[in-house]
Amino acid sequence: MSKLGINIKIDVSKIDKQRLFKGAKGVYMDLTTFIDTQVEGKYGDHGFISQSTDKEEREAGVQTPILGNCKVFFVEGGQAAPAQTPITAPTGFDDEIPF
């Protein structure tokens, strides 16, 4: 099995809080991502991230919003992608986000 290095960026304001669930060690969220290392999107991404759906929702065609994207920066046995510019923390966080 080869190893990948993947950077993930999501917009937490788009999280459907009804899909968060309490576990033994905290509050969790199931996410799904589809990655294609052969195709690079308009913004240099290789895939997207959305909140997961269960079997019944998938069969009913329910789609959750895209929360963000992901970019492969390392492939074992391959070349690492060019270095990214550092990300600065945004200001003015929404106090309603539970984390």
VMD Tcl script that builds the backbone (N, CA, C; Angstrom):
set m [mol new atoms 297]
animate dup $m
set s [atomselect $m all]
$s set {name element resname resid chain x y z} {
  {N N MET 1 A 0.843 -1.178 0.000}
  {CA C MET 1 A 0.000 0.000 0.000}
  {C C MET 1 A 0.885 1.237 0.000}
  {N N SER 2 A 0.625 2.152 -0.885}
  {CA C SER 2 A 1.412 3.371 -0.907}
  {C C SER 2 A 0.817 4.398 0.059}
  {N N LYS 3 A 1.650 5.333 0.459}
  {CA C LYS 3 A 1.226 6.368 1.399}
  {C C LYS 3 A 1.005 7.668 0.658}
  {N N LEU 4 A 0.021 8.416 1.117}
  {CA C LEU 4 A -0.285 9.732 0.573}
  {C C LEU 4 A -0.203 10.755 1.690}
  {N N GLY 5 A 0.215 11.961 1.359}
  {CA C GLY 5 A 0.115 13.099 2.264}
  {C C GLY 5 A -0.981 13.989 1.699}
  {N N ILE 6 A -1.968 14.311 2.512}
  {CA C ILE 6 A -3.124 15.073 2.033}
  {C C ILE 6 A -3.393 16.238 2.973}
  {N N ASN 7 A -3.505 17.436 2.427}
  {CA C ASN 7 A -3.937 18.601 3.191}
  {C C ASN 7 A -5.439 18.758 2.993}
  {N N ILE 8 A -6.145 19.041 4.074}
  {CA C ILE 8 A -7.594 19.188 4.030}
  {C C ILE 8 A -7.962 20.549 4.595}
  {N N LYS 9 A -8.857 21.215 3.903}
  {CA C LYS 9 A -9.333 22.523 4.352}
  {C C LYS 9 A -10.854 22.524 4.251}
  {N N ILE 10 A -11.542 22.827 5.378}
  {CA C ILE 10 A -12.995 22.886 5.349}
  {C C ILE 10 A -13.496 24.217 5.890}
  {N N ASP 11 A -14.690 24.577 5.463}
  {CA C ASP 11 A -15.383 25.763 5.945}
  {C C ASP 11 A -16.318 25.299 7.059}
  {N N VAL 12 A -15.915 25.488 8.310}
  {CA C VAL 12 A -16.688 24.969 9.439}
  {C C VAL 12 A -18.064 25.623 9.567}
  {N N SER 13 A -18.266 26.767 8.952}
  {CA C SER 13 A -19.585 27.399 9.015}
  {C C SER 13 A -20.624 26.630 8.198}
  {N N LYS 14 A -20.188 25.726 7.321}
  {CA C LYS 14 A -21.111 24.925 6.501}
  {C C LYS 14 A -21.470 23.587 7.147}
  {N N ILE 15 A -20.902 23.290 8.313}
  {CA C ILE 15 A -21.176 22.019 8.977}
  {C C ILE 15 A -22.629 21.962 9.411}
  {N N ASP 16 A -23.303 20.862 9.077}
  {CA C ASP 16 A -24.661 20.600 9.542}
  {C C ASP 16 A -24.531 20.041 10.954}
  {N N LYS 17 A -24.806 20.860 11.941}
  {CA C LYS 17 A -24.602 20.472 13.338}
  {C C LYS 17 A -25.510 19.320 13.760}
  {N N GLN 18 A -26.596 19.077 13.025}
  {CA C GLN 18 A -27.475 17.948 13.321}
  {C C GLN 18 A -26.776 16.614 13.063}
  {N N ARG 19 A -25.699 16.630 12.269}
  {CA C ARG 19 A -24.971 15.405 11.941}
  {C C ARG 19 A -23.809 15.144 12.907}
  {N N LEU 20 A -23.574 16.052 13.854}
  {CA C LEU 20 A -22.548 15.818 14.872}
  {C C LEU 20 A -23.090 14.809 15.874}
  {N N PHE 21 A -22.221 13.969 16.414}
  {CA C PHE 21 A -22.679 12.993 17.397}
  {C C PHE 21 A -21.672 12.871 18.526}
  {N N LYS 22 A -22.195 12.546 19.697}
  {CA C LYS 22 A -21.358 12.434 20.890}
  {C C LYS 22 A -20.812 11.017 20.979}
  {N N GLY 23 A -19.505 10.938 21.190}
  {CA C GLY 23 A -18.841 9.663 21.399}
  {C C GLY 23 A -18.240 9.624 22.784}
  {N N ALA 24 A -17.519 8.570 23.077}
  {CA C ALA 24 A -16.939 8.375 24.408}
  {C C ALA 24 A -15.924 9.452 24.764}
  {N N LYS 25 A -15.240 10.015 23.767}
  {CA C LYS 25 A -14.164 10.969 24.052}
  {C C LYS 25 A -14.389 12.347 23.444}
  {N N GLY 26 A -15.585 12.646 22.973}
  {CA C GLY 26 A -15.827 13.972 22.412}
  {C C GLY 26 A -16.996 13.988 21.448}
  {N N VAL 27 A -17.083 15.066 20.692}
  {CA C VAL 27 A -18.123 15.235 19.682}
  {C C VAL 27 A -17.483 14.981 18.321}
  {N N TYR 28 A -18.124 14.147 17.503}
  {CA C TYR 28 A -17.542 13.697 16.254}
  {C C TYR 28 A -18.398 14.071 15.051}
  {N N MET 29 A -17.769 13.973 13.890}
  {CA C MET 29 A -18.444 14.229 12.624}
  {C C MET 29 A -17.852 13.265 11.600}
  {N N ASP 30 A -18.703 12.542 10.889}
  {CA C ASP 30 A -18.236 11.665 9.821}
  {C C ASP 30 A -18.120 12.475 8.539}
  {N N LEU 31 A -16.979 12.322 7.867}
  {CA C LEU 31 A -16.726 13.026 6.615}
  {C C LEU 31 A -16.442 12.022 5.504}
  {N N THR 32 A -16.689 12.440 4.283}
  {CA C THR 32 A -16.379 11.638 3.105}
  {C C THR 32 A -15.555 12.495 2.165}
  {N N THR 33 A -14.548 11.886 1.549}
  {CA C THR 33 A -13.765 12.595 0.552}
  {C C THR 33 A -13.558 11.706 -0.663}
  {N N PHE 34 A -13.522 12.304 -1.826}
  {CA C PHE 34 A -13.192 11.630 -3.071}
  {C C PHE 34 A -11.956 12.321 -3.615}
  {N N ILE 35 A -10.917 11.532 -3.893}
  {CA C ILE 35 A -9.635 12.097 -4.318}
  {C C ILE 35 A -9.218 11.489 -5.646}
  {N N ASP 36 A -8.796 12.340 -6.553}
  {CA C ASP 36 A -8.239 11.894 -7.837}
  {C C ASP 36 A -6.883 12.572 -8.001}
  {N N THR 37 A -5.810 11.825 -7.775}
  {CA C THR 37 A -4.470 12.407 -7.832}
  {C C THR 37 A -4.044 12.742 -9.259}
  {N N GLN 38 A -4.772 12.250 -10.240}
  {CA C GLN 38 A -4.414 12.496 -11.640}
  {C C GLN 38 A -5.001 13.792 -12.177}
  {N N VAL 39 A -5.993 14.339 -11.495}
  {CA C VAL 39 A -6.673 15.541 -11.972}
  {C C VAL 39 A -6.565 16.628 -10.907}
  {N N GLU 40 A -6.161 17.816 -11.317}
  {CA C GLU 40 A -6.078 18.948 -10.403}
  {C C GLU 40 A -7.185 19.931 -10.755}
  {N N GLY 41 A -7.949 20.340 -9.745}
  {CA C GLY 41 A -9.055 21.263 -9.954}
  {C C GLY 41 A -8.588 22.689 -10.209}
  {N N LYS 42 A -9.552 23.538 -10.396}
  {CA C LYS 42 A -9.307 24.956 -10.695}
  {C C LYS 42 A -8.399 25.628 -9.667}
  {N N TYR 43 A -8.504 25.235 -8.406}
  {CA C TYR 43 A -7.724 25.864 -7.334}
  {C C TYR 43 A -6.592 24.974 -6.833}
  {N N GLY 44 A -6.178 23.997 -7.631}
  {CA C GLY 44 A -5.069 23.128 -7.259}
  {C C GLY 44 A -5.458 21.972 -6.364}
  {N N ASP 45 A -6.751 21.752 -6.178}
  {CA C ASP 45 A -7.202 20.668 -5.311}
  {C C ASP 45 A -7.327 19.363 -6.098}
  {N N HIS 46 A -7.398 18.252 -5.350}
  {CA C HIS 46 A -7.539 16.926 -5.951}
  {C C HIS 46 A -8.834 16.243 -5.542}
  {N N GLY 47 A -9.649 16.900 -4.755}
  {CA C GLY 47 A -10.907 16.305 -4.316}
  {C C GLY 47 A -11.664 17.224 -3.390}
  {N N PHE 48 A -12.778 16.728 -2.889}
  {CA C PHE 48 A -13.613 17.534 -1.996}
  {C C PHE 48 A -13.981 16.735 -0.757}
  {N N ILE 49 A -14.481 17.453 0.253}
  {CA C ILE 49 A -14.904 16.849 1.512}
  {C C ILE 49 A -16.344 17.254 1.774}
  {N N SER 50 A -17.146 16.298 2.178}
  {CA C SER 50 A -18.522 16.578 2.581}
  {C C SER 50 A -18.852 15.724 3.796}
  {N N GLN 51 A -19.937 16.062 4.481}
  {CA C GLN 51 A -20.359 15.237 5.600}
  {C C GLN 51 A -20.948 13.953 5.042}
  {N N SER 52 A -20.693 12.852 5.731}
  {CA C SER 52 A -21.134 11.538 5.262}
  {C C SER 52 A -22.647 11.385 5.354}
  {N N THR 53 A -23.167 10.513 4.502}
  {CA C THR 53 A -24.578 10.136 4.543}
  {C C THR 53 A -24.656 8.647 4.845}
  {N N ASP 54 A -25.782 8.220 5.422}
  {CA C ASP 54 A -25.945 6.787 5.681}
  {C C ASP 54 A -26.537 6.110 4.440}
  {N N LYS 55 A -26.667 4.808 4.486}
  {CA C LYS 55 A -27.111 4.023 3.326}
  {C C LYS 55 A -28.478 4.493 2.810}
  {N N GLU 56 A -29.419 4.715 3.719}
  {CA C GLU 56 A -30.762 5.143 3.317}
  {C C GLU 56 A -30.724 6.511 2.640}
  {N N GLU 57 A -29.908 7.420 3.168}
  {CA C GLU 57 A -29.791 8.756 2.557}
  {C C GLU 57 A -29.172 8.660 1.168}
  {N N ARG 58 A -28.141 7.838 1.019}
  {CA C ARG 58 A -27.512 7.673 -0.299}
  {C C ARG 58 A -28.501 7.111 -1.303}
  {N N GLU 59 A -29.268 6.104 -0.880}
  {CA C GLU 59 A -30.270 5.510 -1.769}
  {C C GLU 59 A -31.357 6.508 -2.147}
  {N N ALA 60 A -31.646 7.448 -1.246}
  {CA C ALA 60 A -32.652 8.481 -1.520}
  {C C ALA 60 A -32.073 9.660 -2.298}
  {N N GLY 61 A -30.766 9.636 -2.541}
  {CA C GLY 61 A -30.135 10.707 -3.316}
  {C C GLY 61 A -29.813 11.956 -2.519}
  {N N VAL 62 A -29.762 11.839 -1.178}
  {CA C VAL 62 A -29.430 12.989 -0.335}
  {C C VAL 62 A -27.966 13.365 -0.553}
  {N N GLN 63 A -27.731 14.643 -0.770}
  {CA C GLN 63 A -26.365 15.139 -0.905}
  {C C GLN 63 A -26.125 16.203 0.153}
  {N N THR 64 A -25.004 16.090 0.835}
  {CA C THR 64 A -24.648 17.093 1.829}
  {C C THR 64 A -23.774 18.147 1.152}
  {N N PRO 65 A -23.732 19.361 1.697}
  {CA C PRO 65 A -22.917 20.412 1.079}
  {C C PRO 65 A -21.428 20.068 1.079}
  {N N ILE 66 A -20.731 20.564 0.100}
  {CA C ILE 66 A -19.278 20.413 0.075}
  {C C ILE 66 A -18.714 21.370 1.122}
  {N N LEU 67 A -17.973 20.820 2.077}
  {CA C LEU 67 A -17.403 21.622 3.168}
  {C C LEU 67 A -16.059 22.223 2.795}
  {N N GLY 68 A -15.360 21.583 1.874}
  {CA C GLY 68 A -14.039 22.082 1.513}
  {C C GLY 68 A -13.382 21.183 0.491}
  {N N ASN 69 A -12.060 21.292 0.418}
  {CA C ASN 69 A -11.337 20.506 -0.571}
  {C C ASN 69 A -10.086 19.893 0.042}
  {N N CYS 70 A -9.446 19.039 -0.734}
  {CA C CYS 70 A -8.223 18.411 -0.282}
  {C C CYS 70 A -7.207 18.424 -1.412}
  {N N LYS 71 A -5.953 18.426 -1.030}
  {CA C LYS 71 A -4.868 18.472 -1.993}
  {C C LYS 71 A -3.808 17.457 -1.585}
  {N N VAL 72 A -3.449 16.585 -2.513}
  {CA C VAL 72 A -2.399 15.611 -2.266}
  {C C VAL 72 A -1.064 16.334 -2.410}
  {N N PHE 73 A -0.237 16.281 -1.363}
  {CA C PHE 73 A 1.061 16.956 -1.436}
  {C C PHE 73 A 2.228 15.979 -1.433}
  {N N PHE 74 A 1.944 14.684 -1.178}
  {CA C PHE 74 A 3.005 13.687 -1.170}
  {C C PHE 74 A 2.437 12.343 -1.600}
  {N N VAL 75 A 3.152 11.658 -2.486}
  {CA C VAL 75 A 2.808 10.302 -2.890}
  {C C VAL 75 A 4.054 9.449 -2.712}
  {N N GLU 76 A 3.962 8.394 -1.917}
  {CA C GLU 76 A 5.109 7.534 -1.678}
  {C C GLU 76 A 5.636 7.000 -3.009}
  {N N GLY 77 A 6.943 7.132 -3.218}
  {CA C GLY 77 A 7.550 6.684 -4.456}
  {C C GLY 77 A 7.396 7.688 -5.583}
  {N N GLY 78 A 6.700 8.769 -5.323}
  {CA C GLY 78 A 6.492 9.815 -6.323}
  {C C GLY 78 A 7.112 11.109 -5.852}
  {N N GLN 79 A 6.718 12.163 -6.458}
  {CA C GLN 79 A 7.247 13.472 -6.092}
  {C C GLN 79 A 6.264 14.208 -5.203}
  {N N ALA 80 A 6.805 14.959 -4.297}
  {CA C ALA 80 A 5.969 15.825 -3.478}
  {C C ALA 80 A 5.536 17.010 -4.320}
  {N N ALA 81 A 4.349 17.502 -4.042}
  {CA C ALA 81 A 3.847 18.683 -4.738}
  {C C ALA 81 A 4.633 19.907 -4.280}
  {N N PRO 82 A 4.604 20.995 -5.034}
  {CA C PRO 82 A 5.300 22.208 -4.611}
  {C C PRO 82 A 4.821 22.689 -3.246}
  {N N ALA 83 A 5.712 23.305 -2.506}
  {CA C ALA 83 A 5.376 23.799 -1.166}
  {C C ALA 83 A 4.255 24.822 -1.240}
  {N N GLN 84 A 3.382 24.782 -0.241}
  {CA C GLN 84 A 2.282 25.726 -0.179}
  {C C GLN 84 A 2.675 26.925 0.663}
  {N N THR 85 A 1.996 28.032 0.422}
  {CA C THR 85 A 2.228 29.212 1.239}
  {C C THR 85 A 1.543 29.007 2.585}
  {N N PRO 86 A 2.123 29.497 3.662}
  {CA C PRO 86 A 1.518 29.316 4.983}
  {C C PRO 86 A 0.129 29.944 5.054}
  {N N ILE 87 A -0.731 29.321 5.844}
  {CA C ILE 87 A -2.092 29.822 6.029}
  {C C ILE 87 A -2.133 30.637 7.304}
  {N N THR 88 A -2.709 31.821 7.229}
  {CA C THR 88 A -2.855 32.642 8.424}
  {C C THR 88 A -4.242 32.415 9.006}
  {N N ALA 89 A -4.347 32.442 10.301}
  {CA C ALA 89 A -5.625 32.209 10.970}
  {C C ALA 89 A -6.575 33.362 10.697}
  {N N PRO 90 A -7.825 33.056 10.328}
  {CA C PRO 90 A -8.805 34.118 10.113}
  {C C PRO 90 A -9.201 34.761 11.435}
  {N N THR 91 A -9.732 35.953 11.361}
  {CA C THR 91 A -10.200 36.639 12.562}
  {C C THR 91 A -11.716 36.630 12.574}
  {N N GLY 92 A -12.315 36.872 13.719}
  {CA C GLY 92 A -13.764 36.966 13.828}
  {C C GLY 92 A -14.471 35.627 13.732}
  {N N PHE 93 A -14.030 34.652 14.505}
  {CA C PHE 93 A -14.690 33.349 14.485}
  {C C PHE 93 A -16.114 33.469 14.991}
  {N N ASP 94 A -16.979 32.599 14.480}
  {CA C ASP 94 A -18.371 32.544 14.893}
  {C C ASP 94 A -18.435 31.789 16.231}
  {N N ASP 95 A -18.927 32.434 17.259}
  {CA C ASP 95 A -18.977 31.816 18.582}
  {C C ASP 95 A -19.991 30.671 18.671}
  {N N GLU 96 A -20.868 30.516 17.663}
  {CA C GLU 96 A -21.861 29.450 17.692}
  {C C GLU 96 A -21.279 28.102 17.292}
  {N N ILE 97 A -20.098 28.076 16.706}
  {CA C ILE 97 A -19.492 26.815 16.313}
  {C C ILE 97 A -19.024 26.126 17.583}
  {N N PRO 98 A -19.405 24.828 17.772}
  {CA C PRO 98 A -19.200 24.184 19.074}
  {C C PRO 98 A -17.785 23.702 19.351}
  {N N PHE 99 A -16.769 24.160 18.621}
  {CA C PHE 99 A -15.409 23.714 18.890}
  {C C PHE 99 A -14.425 24.798 18.587}
}
mol reanalyze $m
mol bondsrecalc $m
mol representation Tube
mol addrep $m
